[in-house]
Amino acid sequence: MTADVQSFLPTIVCPTLVIWGLQARFVPRRHADILRARLPNCYVKFCDACGHLPQIEQQHALNEDAAAFLAEVRCD
């Protein structure tokens, strides 16, 4: 990760969904792995046939994943 936010990640305690395009060229998959390792309640979903913009490239799948995530988690 370029920006130095890694030290703050463990303080984010609410469940977090990270949706990552496997064909993203700008930010490599290892950044998703960093988020998964450092965010206490992080769930990572990888989208195949998708680049850096899953909200555009795979919008229906992203909406389904987000809805399922929100239905399962509880944020107090």
N, CA, C and O atoms as a Tripos MOL2 file, in Angstrom:
@<TRIPOS>MOLECULE
protein
  304   303    76     0     0
PROTEIN
NO_CHARGES

@<TRIPOS>ATOM
      1 N           0.8410   -1.1780    0.0000 N.3       1 MET1
      2 CA          0.0000    0.0000    0.0000 C.3       1 MET1
      3 C           0.8850    1.2390    0.0000 C.2       1 MET1
      4 O           1.8890    1.2790    0.7110 O.2       1 MET1
      5 N           0.5400    2.2160   -0.7610 N.am      2 THR2
      6 CA          1.3420    3.4210   -0.8540 C.3       2 THR2
      7 C           1.0800    4.3660    0.3090 C.2       2 THR2
      8 O           2.0200    4.8160    0.9640 O.2       2 THR2
      9 N          -0.1720    4.6700    0.5710 N.am      3 ALA3
     10 CA         -0.4970    5.5460    1.6940 C.3       3 ALA3
     11 C          -0.2620    4.7710    2.9890 C.2       3 ALA3
     12 O          -0.5310    3.5730    3.0670 O.2       3 ALA3
     13 N           0.2370    5.4650    3.9890 N.am      4 ASP4
     14 CA          0.5660    4.8050    5.2440 C.3       4 ASP4
     15 C          -0.6590    4.7770    6.1560 C.2       4 ASP4
     16 O          -0.7250    5.5180    7.1370 O.2       4 ASP4
     17 N          -1.6120    3.9380    5.8360 N.am      5 VAL5
     18 CA         -2.8120    3.7800    6.6570 C.3       5 VAL5
     19 C          -2.8020    2.4470    7.4010 C.2       5 VAL5
     20 O          -3.7070    2.1590    8.1840 O.2       5 VAL5
     21 N          -1.7940    1.6550    7.1560 N.am      6 GLN6
     22 CA         -1.7780    0.3040    7.7240 C.3       6 GLN6
     23 C          -1.8390    0.2990    9.2460 C.2       6 GLN6
     24 O          -2.4280   -0.6110    9.8300 O.2       6 GLN6
     25 N          -1.2510    1.2840    9.8970 N.am      7 SER7
     26 CA         -1.2660    1.2970   11.3600 C.3       7 SER7
     27 C          -2.6670    1.5520   11.9110 C.2       7 SER7
     28 O          -2.9480    1.1980   13.0560 O.2       7 SER7
     29 N          -3.5470    2.1550   11.1220 N.am      8 PHE8
     30 CA         -4.9050    2.4330   11.5680 C.3       8 PHE8
     31 C          -5.8660    1.2750   11.3270 C.2       8 PHE8
     32 O          -6.9260    1.2170   11.9500 O.2       8 PHE8
     33 N          -5.5200    0.3710   10.4540 N.am      9 LEU9
     34 CA         -6.4410   -0.7040   10.0830 C.3       9 LEU9
     35 C          -6.9250   -1.5380   11.2720 C.2       9 LEU9
     36 O          -8.1160   -1.8450   11.3270 O.2       9 LEU9
     37 N          -6.0780   -1.9190   12.2170 N.am     10 PRO10
     38 CA         -6.5690   -2.7220   13.3420 C.3      10 PRO10
     39 C          -7.5860   -2.0060   14.2270 C.2      10 PRO10
     40 O          -8.2830   -2.6570   15.0050 O.2      10 PRO10
     41 N          -7.6850   -0.6920   14.1260 N.am     11 THR11
     42 CA         -8.6460    0.0480   14.9430 C.3      11 THR11
     43 C         -10.0460    0.0580   14.3510 C.2      11 THR11
     44 O         -10.9950    0.4780   15.0130 O.2      11 THR11
     45 N         -10.1850   -0.3990   13.1190 N.am     12 ILE12
     46 CA        -11.5000   -0.4590   12.4700 C.3      12 ILE12
     47 C         -12.1380   -1.7880   12.8610 C.2      12 ILE12
     48 O         -11.7510   -2.8430   12.3590 O.2      12 ILE12
     49 N         -13.1000   -1.7310   13.7450 N.am     13 VAL13
     50 CA        -13.6430   -2.9700   14.3060 C.3      13 VAL13
     51 C         -14.9510   -3.4160   13.6560 C.2      13 VAL13
     52 O         -15.3650   -4.5600   13.8430 O.2      13 VAL13
     53 N         -15.6050   -2.5470   12.9010 N.am     14 CYS14
     54 CA        -16.8550   -2.9700   12.2660 C.3      14 CYS14
     55 C         -16.5390   -3.9210   11.1140 C.2      14 CYS14
     56 O         -15.4740   -3.8210   10.5040 O.2      14 CYS14
     57 N         -17.4530   -4.8380   10.8120 N.am     15 PRO15
     58 CA        -17.2370   -5.7450    9.6820 C.3      15 PRO15
     59 C         -17.0330   -4.9570    8.3910 C.2      15 PRO15
     60 O         -17.7180   -3.9670    8.1300 O.2      15 PRO15
     61 N         -16.0940   -5.4110    7.6080 N.am     16 THR16
     62 CA        -15.7260   -4.7180    6.3780 C.3      16 THR16
     63 C         -15.7160   -5.7080    5.2220 C.2      16 THR16
     64 O         -15.1270   -6.7840    5.3200 O.2      16 THR16
     65 N         -16.3660   -5.3410    4.1390 N.am     17 LEU17
     66 CA        -16.3630   -6.1650    2.9320 C.3      17 LEU17
     67 C         -15.4620   -5.5070    1.9000 C.2      17 LEU17
     68 O         -15.6370   -4.3390    1.5530 O.2      17 LEU17
     69 N         -14.5000   -6.2730    1.4200 N.am     18 VAL18
     70 CA        -13.6030   -5.8140    0.3600 C.3      18 VAL18
     71 C         -13.8980   -6.6690   -0.8660 C.2      18 VAL18
     72 O         -13.7660   -7.8920   -0.8260 O.2      18 VAL18
     73 N         -14.2940   -6.0260   -1.9420 N.am     19 ILE19
     74 CA        -14.5640   -6.7390   -3.1950 C.3      19 ILE19
     75 C         -13.4680   -6.3320   -4.1710 C.2      19 ILE19
     76 O         -13.2870   -5.1510   -4.4680 O.2      19 ILE19
     77 N         -12.7400   -7.3320   -4.6660 N.am     20 TRP20
     78 CA        -11.5160   -7.0750   -5.4370 C.3      20 TRP20
     79 C         -11.5770   -7.7640   -6.7850 C.2      20 TRP20
     80 O         -11.8550   -8.9610   -6.8630 O.2      20 TRP20
     81 N         -11.3240   -7.0270   -7.8290 N.am     21 GLY21
     82 CA        -11.2530   -7.6030   -9.1660 C.3      21 GLY21
     83 C          -9.9180   -8.3010   -9.3780 C.2      21 GLY21
     84 O          -8.8590   -7.7030   -9.1870 O.2      21 GLY21
     85 N          -9.9730   -9.5480   -9.7670 N.am     22 LEU22
     86 CA         -8.7420  -10.3260   -9.9460 C.3      22 LEU22
     87 C          -7.8690   -9.8210  -11.0910 C.2      22 LEU22
     88 O          -6.6630  -10.0700  -11.1040 O.2      22 LEU22
     89 N          -8.4530   -9.1250  -12.0370 N.am     23 GLN23
     90 CA         -7.6740   -8.5920  -13.1430 C.3      23 GLN23
     91 C          -7.3520   -7.1020  -12.9590 C.2      23 GLN23
     92 O          -7.0330   -6.4180  -13.9320 O.2      23 GLN23
     93 N          -7.4310   -6.6030  -11.7440 N.am     24 ALA24
     94 CA         -7.0970   -5.1950  -11.4750 C.3      24 ALA24
     95 C          -5.6280   -4.9550  -11.8280 C.2      24 ALA24
     96 O          -4.7520   -5.6990  -11.3890 O.2      24 ALA24
     97 N          -5.3670   -3.9340  -12.6070 N.am     25 ARG25
     98 CA         -3.9980   -3.6270  -13.0320 C.3      25 ARG25
     99 C          -3.3560   -2.5510  -12.1600 C.2      25 ARG25
    100 O          -2.1340   -2.5240  -12.0130 O.2      25 ARG25
    101 N          -4.1550   -1.6780  -11.5890 N.am     26 PHE26
    102 CA         -3.6110   -0.5400  -10.8520 C.3      26 PHE26
    103 C          -3.1720   -0.9020   -9.4390 C.2      26 PHE26
    104 O          -2.1410   -0.4310   -8.9590 O.2      26 PHE26
    105 N          -3.9580   -1.7360   -8.7860 N.am     27 VAL27
    106 CA         -3.6610   -2.1110   -7.4050 C.3      27 VAL27
    107 C          -3.6770   -3.6370   -7.3390 C.2      27 VAL27
    108 O          -4.7320   -4.2430   -7.5250 O.2      27 VAL27
    109 N          -2.5520   -4.2590   -7.0850 N.am     28 PRO28
    110 CA         -2.4640   -5.7190   -7.1240 C.3      28 PRO28
    111 C          -3.2030   -6.4100   -5.9770 C.2      28 PRO28
    112 O          -3.5020   -5.8040   -4.9480 O.2      28 PRO28
    113 N          -3.4850   -7.6870   -6.1860 N.am     29 ARG29
    114 CA         -4.2290   -8.5080   -5.2310 C.3      29 ARG29
    115 C          -3.5780   -8.5190   -3.8400 C.2      29 ARG29
    116 O          -4.2800   -8.6450   -2.8370 O.2      29 ARG29
    117 N          -2.2980   -8.3940   -3.7700 N.am     30 ARG30
    118 CA         -1.6320   -8.4510   -2.4610 C.3      30 ARG30
    119 C          -2.1390   -7.3690   -1.5300 C.2      30 ARG30
    120 O          -2.0460   -7.5150   -0.3120 O.2      30 ARG30
    121 N          -2.6730   -6.2870   -2.0720 N.am     31 HIS31
    122 CA         -3.2410   -5.2380   -1.2280 C.3      31 HIS31
    123 C          -4.5220   -5.7160   -0.5540 C.2      31 HIS31
    124 O          -4.7990   -5.3390    0.5850 O.2      31 HIS31
    125 N          -5.2910   -6.5260   -1.2330 N.am     32 ALA32
    126 CA         -6.4790   -7.1230   -0.6050 C.3      32 ALA32
    127 C          -6.0560   -8.0710    0.5070 C.2      32 ALA32
    128 O          -6.7050   -8.1390    1.5500 O.2      32 ALA32
    129 N          -4.9810   -8.7950    0.2880 N.am     33 ASP33
    130 CA         -4.4680   -9.7010    1.3200 C.3      33 ASP33
    131 C          -3.9770   -8.9290    2.5420 C.2      33 ASP33
    132 O          -4.1270   -9.3960    3.6710 O.2      33 ASP33
    133 N          -3.3940   -7.7560    2.3260 N.am     34 ILE34
    134 CA         -2.9680   -6.9010    3.4390 C.3      34 ILE34
    135 C          -4.1900   -6.4530    4.2340 C.2      34 ILE34
    136 O          -4.1910   -6.5050    5.4640 O.2      34 ILE34
    137 N          -5.2190   -6.0180    3.5360 N.am     35 LEU35
    138 CA         -6.4410   -5.5970    4.2250 C.3      35 LEU35
    139 C          -7.0370   -6.7400    5.0320 C.2      35 LEU35
    140 O          -7.4310   -6.5540    6.1830 O.2      35 LEU35
    141 N          -7.1040   -7.9110    4.4370 N.am     36 ARG36
    142 CA         -7.6470   -9.0820    5.1330 C.3      36 ARG36
    143 C          -6.8410   -9.3920    6.3960 C.2      36 ARG36
    144 O          -7.4140   -9.7350    7.4300 O.2      36 ARG36
    145 N          -5.5480   -9.2760    6.3150 N.am     37 ALA37
    146 CA         -4.6890   -9.6050    7.4450 C.3      37 ALA37
    147 C          -4.7460   -8.5490    8.5540 C.2      37 ALA37
    148 O          -4.5840   -8.8790    9.7290 O.2      37 ALA37
    149 N          -4.9720   -7.3000    8.1950 N.am     38 ARG38
    150 CA         -4.8620   -6.2220    9.1830 C.3      38 ARG38
    151 C          -6.1970   -5.6990    9.7000 C.2      38 ARG38
    152 O          -6.2410   -5.1130   10.7820 O.2      38 ARG38
    153 N          -7.2810   -5.8940    8.9610 N.am     39 LEU39
    154 CA         -8.5970   -5.4820    9.4510 C.3      39 LEU39
    155 C          -9.1880   -6.6350   10.2600 C.2      39 LEU39
    156 O          -9.2940   -7.7490    9.7480 O.2      39 LEU39
    157 N          -9.5750   -6.3910   11.5120 N.am     40 PRO40
    158 CA        -10.0350   -7.4830   12.3730 C.3      40 PRO40
    159 C         -11.2450   -8.2590   11.8450 C.2      40 PRO40
    160 O         -11.3050   -9.4780   12.0100 O.2      40 PRO40
    161 N         -12.1960   -7.5920   11.2230 N.am     41 ASN41
    162 CA        -13.4230   -8.2460   10.7450 C.3      41 ASN41
    163 C         -13.5820   -8.0480    9.2490 C.2      41 ASN41
    164 O         -14.6130   -7.5610    8.7830 O.2      41 ASN41
    165 N         -12.5640   -8.4240    8.5040 N.am     42 CYS42
    166 CA        -12.5530   -8.1840    7.0670 C.3      42 CYS42
    167 C         -12.9350   -9.4460    6.2970 C.2      42 CYS42
    168 O         -12.4370  -10.5410    6.5590 O.2      42 CYS42
    169 N         -13.8190   -9.2520    5.3600 N.am     43 TYR43
    170 CA        -14.2130  -10.3240    4.4510 C.3      43 TYR43
    171 C         -13.8260   -9.8790    3.0510 C.2      43 TYR43
    172 O         -14.1680   -8.7740    2.6290 O.2      43 TYR43
    173 N         -13.1180  -10.7310    2.3380 N.am     44 VAL44
    174 CA        -12.6630  -10.3940    0.9920 C.3      44 VAL44
    175 C         -13.3590  -11.3030   -0.0030 C.2      44 VAL44
    176 O         -13.3880  -12.5230    0.1580 O.2      44 VAL44
    177 N         -13.9110  -10.6940   -1.0240 N.am     45 LYS45
    178 CA        -14.5460  -11.4260   -2.1190 C.3      45 LYS45
    179 C         -13.8070  -11.0430   -3.3910 C.2      45 LYS45
    180 O         -13.7230   -9.8640   -3.7340 O.2      45 LYS45
    181 N         -13.2710  -12.0390   -4.0920 N.am     46 PHE46
    182 CA        -12.5720  -11.7870   -5.3470 C.3      46 PHE46
    183 C         -13.5190  -12.0290   -6.5140 C.2      46 PHE46
    184 O         -14.2460  -13.0220   -6.5430 O.2      46 PHE46
    185 N         -13.5020  -11.1150   -7.4680 N.am     47 CYS47
    186 CA        -14.3290  -11.2260   -8.6740 C.3      47 CYS47
    187 C         -13.4310  -11.5740   -9.8530 C.2      47 CYS47
    188 O         -12.4640  -10.8720  -10.1470 O.2      47 CYS47
    189 N         -13.7660  -12.6580  -10.5120 N.am     48 ASP48
    190 CA        -13.0310  -13.0260  -11.7170 C.3      48 ASP48
    191 C         -13.6090  -12.2510  -12.8970 C.2      48 ASP48
    192 O         -14.7480  -11.7860  -12.8440 O.2      48 ASP48
    193 N         -12.8330  -12.1160  -13.9390 N.am     49 ALA49
    194 CA        -13.2320  -11.3560  -15.1330 C.3      49 ALA49
    195 C         -13.6080   -9.9330  -14.7470 C.2      49 ALA49
    196 O         -14.5930   -9.3790  -15.2370 O.2      49 ALA49
    197 N         -12.8090   -9.3560  -13.8630 N.am     50 CYS50
    198 CA        -13.1020   -8.0280  -13.3510 C.3      50 CYS50
    199 C         -11.7880   -7.3240  -13.0300 C.2      50 CYS50
    200 O         -10.8580   -7.9250  -12.4920 O.2      50 CYS50
    201 N         -11.7340   -6.0440  -13.3690 N.am     51 GLY51
    202 CA        -10.5480   -5.2520  -13.0930 C.3      51 GLY51
    203 C         -10.7090   -4.4170  -11.8340 C.2      51 GLY51
    204 O         -11.1550   -4.9120  -10.7990 O.2      51 GLY51
    205 N         -10.3420   -3.1490  -11.9330 N.am     52 HIS52
    206 CA        -10.2860   -2.2490  -10.7820 C.3      52 HIS52
    207 C         -11.6520   -1.6810  -10.3880 C.2      52 HIS52
    208 O         -11.7780   -1.0900   -9.3150 O.2      52 HIS52
    209 N         -12.6640   -1.8450  -11.2200 N.am     53 LEU53
    210 CA        -13.9670   -1.2290  -10.9530 C.3      53 LEU53
    211 C         -15.0900   -2.2660  -10.8880 C.2      53 LEU53
    212 O         -15.9500   -2.2920  -11.7680 O.2      53 LEU53
    213 N         -15.0980   -3.1160   -9.8660 N.am     54 PRO54
    214 CA        -16.1480   -4.1330   -9.7960 C.3      54 PRO54
    215 C         -17.5510   -3.5320   -9.6980 C.2      54 PRO54
    216 O         -18.5210   -4.1700  -10.1080 O.2      54 PRO54
    217 N         -17.6720   -2.3190   -9.1640 N.am     55 GLN55
    218 CA        -18.9870   -1.6920   -9.0680 C.3      55 GLN55
    219 C         -19.5580   -1.3510  -10.4440 C.2      55 GLN55
    220 O         -20.7600   -1.1190  -10.5780 O.2      55 GLN55
    221 N         -18.7140   -1.3200  -11.4490 N.am     56 ILE56
    222 CA        -19.1650   -1.0790  -12.8180 C.3      56 ILE56
    223 C         -19.0900   -2.3610  -13.6430 C.2      56 ILE56
    224 O         -20.0330   -2.7030  -14.3570 O.2      56 ILE56
    225 N         -17.9680   -3.0660  -13.5430 N.am     57 GLU57
    226 CA        -17.7230   -4.2440  -14.3740 C.3      57 GLU57
    227 C         -18.5650   -5.4510  -13.9660 C.2      57 GLU57
    228 O         -18.9470   -6.2600  -14.8110 O.2      57 GLU57
    229 N         -18.8460   -5.5670  -12.6960 N.am     58 GLN58
    230 CA        -19.6070   -6.7130  -12.1770 C.3      58 GLN58
    231 C         -20.6870   -6.2090  -11.2150 C.2      58 GLN58
    232 O         -20.8350   -6.7380  -10.1130 O.2      58 GLN58
    233 N         -21.4270   -5.2040  -11.6270 N.am     59 GLN59
    234 CA        -22.3330   -4.5290  -10.7010 C.3      59 GLN59
    235 C         -23.4030   -5.4370  -10.1140 C.2      59 GLN59
    236 O         -23.7540   -5.2830   -8.9450 O.2      59 GLN59
    237 N         -23.9310   -6.3750  -10.8850 N.am     60 HIS60
    238 CA        -24.9720   -7.2610  -10.3400 C.3      60 HIS60
    239 C         -24.3870   -8.2030   -9.2900 C.2      60 HIS60
    240 O         -24.9830   -8.4080   -8.2330 O.2      60 HIS60
    241 N         -23.2320   -8.7660   -9.5810 N.am     61 ALA61
    242 CA        -22.5740   -9.6520   -8.6130 C.3      61 ALA61
    243 C         -22.1720   -8.8670   -7.3660 C.2      61 ALA61
    244 O         -22.3260   -9.3570   -6.2470 O.2      61 ALA61
    245 N         -21.6600   -7.6560   -7.5530 N.am     62 LEU62
    246 CA        -21.2760   -6.8260   -6.4110 C.3      62 LEU62
    247 C         -22.4930   -6.5250   -5.5370 C.2      62 LEU62
    248 O         -22.4090   -6.6130   -4.3120 O.2      62 LEU62
    249 N         -23.6180   -6.1740   -6.1510 N.am     63 ASN63
    250 CA        -24.8250   -5.8860   -5.3810 C.3      63 ASN63
    251 C         -25.2960   -7.1120   -4.6050 C.2      63 ASN63
    252 O         -25.7270   -6.9900   -3.4580 O.2      63 ASN63
    253 N         -25.2170   -8.2800   -5.2130 N.am     64 GLU64
    254 CA        -25.6010   -9.5110   -4.5190 C.3      64 GLU64
    255 C         -24.6650   -9.7960   -3.3510 C.2      64 GLU64
    256 O         -25.1200  -10.1500   -2.2630 O.2      64 GLU64
    257 N         -23.3670   -9.6440   -3.5690 N.am     65 ASP65
    258 CA        -22.3900   -9.8700   -2.4980 C.3      65 ASP65
    259 C         -22.5810   -8.8850   -1.3570 C.2      65 ASP65
    260 O         -22.5290   -9.2650   -0.1880 O.2      65 ASP65
    261 N         -22.8020   -7.6230   -1.6920 N.am     66 ALA66
    262 CA        -22.9950   -6.5980   -0.6590 C.3      66 ALA66
    263 C         -24.2800   -6.8570    0.1300 C.2      66 ALA66
    264 O         -24.2900   -6.7180    1.3530 O.2      66 ALA66
    265 N         -25.3560   -7.2290   -0.5530 N.am     67 ALA67
    266 CA        -26.6160   -7.5150    0.1350 C.3      67 ALA67
    267 C         -26.4700   -8.7130    1.0670 C.2      67 ALA67
    268 O         -26.9710   -8.6900    2.1910 O.2      67 ALA67
    269 N         -25.7890   -9.7550    0.6080 N.am     68 ALA68
    270 CA        -25.5740  -10.9420    1.4530 C.3      68 ALA68
    271 C         -24.7190  -10.5880    2.6610 C.2      68 ALA68
    272 O         -25.0000  -11.0340    3.7740 O.2      68 ALA68
    273 N         -23.6910   -9.8010    2.4520 N.am     69 PHE69
    274 CA        -22.8180   -9.3730    3.5490 C.3      69 PHE69
    275 C         -23.6150   -8.5740    4.5780 C.2      69 PHE69
    276 O         -23.5170   -8.8330    5.7770 O.2      69 PHE69
    277 N         -24.3870   -7.6210    4.1210 N.am     70 LEU70
    278 CA        -25.1630   -6.7780    5.0390 C.3      70 LEU70
    279 C         -26.2220   -7.5770    5.7780 C.2      70 LEU70
    280 O         -26.5530   -7.2540    6.9190 O.2      70 LEU70
    281 N         -26.7550   -8.6060    5.1530 N.am     71 ALA71
    282 CA        -27.7530   -9.4360    5.8140 C.3      71 ALA71
    283 C         -27.1300  -10.3010    6.9150 C.2      71 ALA71
    284 O         -27.8180  -10.6900    7.8590 O.2      71 ALA71
    285 N         -25.8500  -10.5980    6.8010 N.am     72 GLU72
    286 CA        -25.1740  -11.4850    7.7520 C.3      72 GLU72
    287 C         -24.4980  -10.7600    8.9090 C.2      72 GLU72
    288 O         -24.3930  -11.3130   10.0030 O.2      72 GLU72
    289 N         -24.0460   -9.5550    8.6890 N.am     73 VAL73
    290 CA        -23.2510   -8.8780    9.7160 C.3      73 VAL73
    291 C         -24.1080   -7.9770   10.5780 C.2      73 VAL73
    292 O         -25.2200   -7.5910   10.2170 O.2      73 VAL73
    293 N         -23.5540   -7.6630   11.7180 N.am     74 ARG74
    294 CA        -24.2340   -6.7450   12.6260 C.3      74 ARG74
    295 C         -23.2320   -5.6570   13.0140 C.2      74 ARG74
    296 O         -22.1450   -5.9530   13.5110 O.2      74 ARG74
    297 N         -23.5940   -4.4340   12.7890 N.am     75 CYS75
    298 CA        -22.7360   -3.3060   13.1470 C.3      75 CYS75
    299 C         -23.4010   -2.5480   14.2890 C.2      75 CYS75
    300 O         -24.4480   -1.9270   14.1060 O.2      75 CYS75
    301 N         -22.8000   -2.6020   15.4440 N.am     76 ASP76
    302 CA        -23.3400   -1.8830   16.6060 C.3      76 ASP76
    303 C         -22.6110   -0.5790   16.8040 C.2      76 ASP76
    304 O         -22.9220    0.1670   17.7330 O.2      76 ASP76
@<TRIPOS>BOND
     1     1     2 1
     2     2     3 1
     3     3     4 2
     4     3     5 am
     5     5     6 1
     6     6     7 1
     7     7     8 2
     8     7     9 am
     9     9    10 1
    10    10    11 1
    11    11    12 2
    12    11    13 am
    13    13    14 1
    14    14    15 1
    15    15    16 2
    16    15    17 am
    17    17    18 1
    18    18    19 1
    19    19    20 2
    20    19    21 am
    21    21    22 1
    22    22    23 1
    23    23    24 2
    24    23    25 am
    25    25    26 1
    26    26    27 1
    27    27    28 2
    28    27    29 am
    29    29    30 1
    30    30    31 1
    31    31    32 2
    32    31    33 am
    33    33    34 1
    34    34    35 1
    35    35    36 2
    36    35    37 am
    37    37    38 1
    38    38    39 1
    39    39    40 2
    40    39    41 am
    41    41    42 1
    42    42    43 1
    43    43    44 2
    44    43    45 am
    45    45    46 1
    46    46    47 1
    47    47    48 2
    48    47    49 am
    49    49    50 1
    50    50    51 1
    51    51    52 2
    52    51    53 am
    53    53    54 1
    54    54    55 1
    55    55    56 2
    56    55    57 am
    57    57    58 1
    58    58    59 1
    59    59    60 2
    60    59    61 am
    61    61    62 1
    62    62    63 1
    63    63    64 2
    64    63    65 am
    65    65    66 1
    66    66    67 1
    67    67    68 2
    68    67    69 am
    69    69    70 1
    70    70    71 1
    71    71    72 2
    72    71    73 am
    73    73    74 1
    74    74    75 1
    75    75    76 2
    76    75    77 am
    77    77    78 1
    78    78    79 1
    79    79    80 2
    80    79    81 am
    81    81    82 1
    82    82    83 1
    83    83    84 2
    84    83    85 am
    85    85    86 1
    86    86    87 1
    87    87    88 2
    88    87    89 am
    89    89    90 1
    90    90    91 1
    91    91    92 2
    92    91    93 am
    93    93    94 1
    94    94    95 1
    95    95    96 2
    96    95    97 am
    97    97    98 1
    98    98    99 1
    99    99   100 2
   100    99   101 am
   101   101   102 1
   102   102   103 1
   103   103   104 2
   104   103   105 am
   105   105   106 1
   106   106   107 1
   107   107   108 2
   108   107   109 am
   109   109   110 1
   110   110   111 1
   111   111   112 2
   112   111   113 am
   113   113   114 1
   114   114   115 1
   115   115   116 2
   116   115   117 am
   117   117   118 1
   118   118   119 1
   119   119   120 2
   120   119   121 am
   121   121   122 1
   122   122   123 1
   123   123   124 2
   124   123   125 am
   125   125   126 1
   126   126   127 1
   127   127   128 2
   128   127   129 am
   129   129   130 1
   130   130   131 1
   131   131   132 2
   132   131   133 am
   133   133   134 1
   134   134   135 1
   135   135   136 2
   136   135   137 am
   137   137   138 1
   138   138   139 1
   139   139   140 2
   140   139   141 am
   141   141   142 1
   142   142   143 1
   143   143   144 2
   144   143   145 am
   145   145   146 1
   146   146   147 1
   147   147   148 2
   148   147   149 am
   149   149   150 1
   150   150   151 1
   151   151   152 2
   152   151   153 am
   153   153   154 1
   154   154   155 1
   155   155   156 2
   156   155   157 am
   157   157   158 1
   158   158   159 1
   159   159   160 2
   160   159   161 am
   161   161   162 1
   162   162   163 1
   163   163   164 2
   164   163   165 am
   165   165   166 1
   166   166   167 1
   167   167   168 2
   168   167   169 am
   169   169   170 1
   170   170   171 1
   171   171   172 2
   172   171   173 am
   173   173   174 1
   174   174   175 1
   175   175   176 2
   176   175   177 am
   177   177   178 1
   178   178   179 1
   179   179   180 2
   180   179   181 am
   181   181   182 1
   182   182   183 1
   183   183   184 2
   184   183   185 am
   185   185   186 1
   186   186   187 1
   187   187   188 2
   188   187   189 am
   189   189   190 1
   190   190   191 1
   191   191   192 2
   192   191   193 am
   193   193   194 1
   194   194   195 1
   195   195   196 2
   196   195   197 am
   197   197   198 1
   198   198   199 1
   199   199   200 2
   200   199   201 am
   201   201   202 1
   202   202   203 1
   203   203   204 2
   204   203   205 am
   205   205   206 1
   206   206   207 1
   207   207   208 2
   208   207   209 am
   209   209   210 1
   210   210   211 1
   211   211   212 2
   212   211   213 am
   213   213   214 1
   214   214   215 1
   215   215   216 2
   216   215   217 am
   217   217   218 1
   218   218   219 1
   219   219   220 2
   220   219   221 am
   221   221   222 1
   222   222   223 1
   223   223   224 2
   224   223   225 am
   225   225   226 1
   226   226   227 1
   227   227   228 2
   228   227   229 am
   229   229   230 1
   230   230   231 1
   231   231   232 2
   232   231   233 am
   233   233   234 1
   234   234   235 1
   235   235   236 2
   236   235   237 am
   237   237   238 1
   238   238   239 1
   239   239   240 2
   240   239   241 am
   241   241   242 1
   242   242   243 1
   243   243   244 2
   244   243   245 am
   245   245   246 1
   246   246   247 1
   247   247   248 2
   248   247   249 am
   249   249   250 1
   250   250   251 1
   251   251   252 2
   252   251   253 am
   253   253   254 1
   254   254   255 1
   255   255   256 2
   256   255   257 am
   257   257   258 1
   258   258   259 1
   259   259   260 2
   260   259   261 am
   261   261   262 1
   262   262   263 1
   263   263   264 2
   264   263   265 am
   265   265   266 1
   266   266   267 1
   267   267   268 2
   268   267   269 am
   269   269   270 1
   270   270   271 1
   271   271   272 2
   272   271   273 am
   273   273   274 1
   274   274   275 1
   275   275   276 2
   276   275   277 am
   277   277   278 1
   278   278   279 1
   279   279   280 2
   280   279   281 am
   281   281   282 1
   282   282   283 1
   283   283   284 2
   284   283   285 am
   285   285   286 1
   286   286   287 1
   287   287   288 2
   288   287   289 am
   289   289   290 1
   290   290   291 1
   291   291   292 2
   292   291   293 am
   293   293   294 1
   294   294   295 1
   295   295   296 2
   296   295   297 am
   297   297   298 1
   298   298   299 1
   299   299   300 2
   300   299   301 am
   301   301   302 1
   302   302   303 1
   303   303   304 2
@<TRIPOS>SUBSTRUCTURE
     1 MET1         2 RESIDUE 1 A MET
     2 THR2         6 RESIDUE 1 A THR
     3 ALA3        10 RESIDUE 1 A ALA
     4 ASP4        14 RESIDUE 1 A ASP
     5 VAL5        18 RESIDUE 1 A VAL
     6 GLN6        22 RESIDUE 1 A GLN
     7 SER7        26 RESIDUE 1 A SER
     8 PHE8        30 RESIDUE 1 A PHE
     9 LEU9        34 RESIDUE 1 A LEU
    10 PRO10       38 RESIDUE 1 A PRO
    11 THR11       42 RESIDUE 1 A THR
    12 ILE12       46 RESIDUE 1 A ILE
    13 VAL13       50 RESIDUE 1 A VAL
    14 CYS14       54 RESIDUE 1 A CYS
    15 PRO15       58 RESIDUE 1 A PRO
    16 THR16       62 RESIDUE 1 A THR
    17 LEU17       66 RESIDUE 1 A LEU
    18 VAL18       70 RESIDUE 1 A VAL
    19 ILE19       74 RESIDUE 1 A ILE
    20 TRP20       78 RESIDUE 1 A TRP
    21 GLY21       82 RESIDUE 1 A GLY
    22 LEU22       86 RESIDUE 1 A LEU
    23 GLN23       90 RESIDUE 1 A GLN
    24 ALA24       94 RESIDUE 1 A ALA
    25 ARG25       98 RESIDUE 1 A ARG
    26 PHE26      102 RESIDUE 1 A PHE
    27 VAL27      106 RESIDUE 1 A VAL
    28 PRO28      110 RESIDUE 1 A PRO
    29 ARG29      114 RESIDUE 1 A ARG
    30 ARG30      118 RESIDUE 1 A ARG
    31 HIS31      122 RESIDUE 1 A HIS
    32 ALA32      126 RESIDUE 1 A ALA
    33 ASP33      130 RESIDUE 1 A ASP
    34 ILE34      134 RESIDUE 1 A ILE
    35 LEU35      138 RESIDUE 1 A LEU
    36 ARG36      142 RESIDUE 1 A ARG
    37 ALA37      146 RESIDUE 1 A ALA
    38 ARG38      150 RESIDUE 1 A ARG
    39 LEU39      154 RESIDUE 1 A LEU
    40 PRO40      158 RESIDUE 1 A PRO
    41 ASN41      162 RESIDUE 1 A ASN
    42 CYS42      166 RESIDUE 1 A CYS
    43 TYR43      170 RESIDUE 1 A TYR
    44 VAL44      174 RESIDUE 1 A VAL
    45 LYS45      178 RESIDUE 1 A LYS
    46 PHE46      182 RESIDUE 1 A PHE
    47 CYS47      186 RESIDUE 1 A CYS
    48 ASP48      190 RESIDUE 1 A ASP
    49 ALA49      194 RESIDUE 1 A ALA
    50 CYS50      198 RESIDUE 1 A CYS
    51 GLY51      202 RESIDUE 1 A GLY
    52 HIS52      206 RESIDUE 1 A HIS
    53 LEU53      210 RESIDUE 1 A LEU
    54 PRO54      214 RESIDUE 1 A PRO
    55 GLN55      218 RESIDUE 1 A GLN
    56 ILE56      222 RESIDUE 1 A ILE
    57 GLU57      226 RESIDUE 1 A GLU
    58 GLN58      230 RESIDUE 1 A GLN
    59 GLN59      234 RESIDUE 1 A GLN
    60 HIS60      238 RESIDUE 1 A HIS
    61 ALA61      242 RESIDUE 1 A ALA
    62 LEU62      246 RESIDUE 1 A LEU
    63 ASN63      250 RESIDUE 1 A ASN
    64 GLU64      254 RESIDUE 1 A GLU
    65 ASP65      258 RESIDUE 1 A ASP
    66 ALA66      262 RESIDUE 1 A ALA
    67 ALA67      266 RESIDUE 1 A ALA
    68 ALA68      270 RESIDUE 1 A ALA
    69 PHE69      274 RESIDUE 1 A PHE
    70 LEU70      278 RESIDUE 1 A LEU
    71 ALA71      282 RESIDUE 1 A ALA
    72 GLU72      286 RESIDUE 1 A GLU
    73 VAL73      290 RESIDUE 1 A VAL
    74 ARG74      294 RESIDUE 1 A ARG
    75 CYS75      298 RESIDUE 1 A CYS
    76 ASP76      302 RESIDUE 1 A ASP
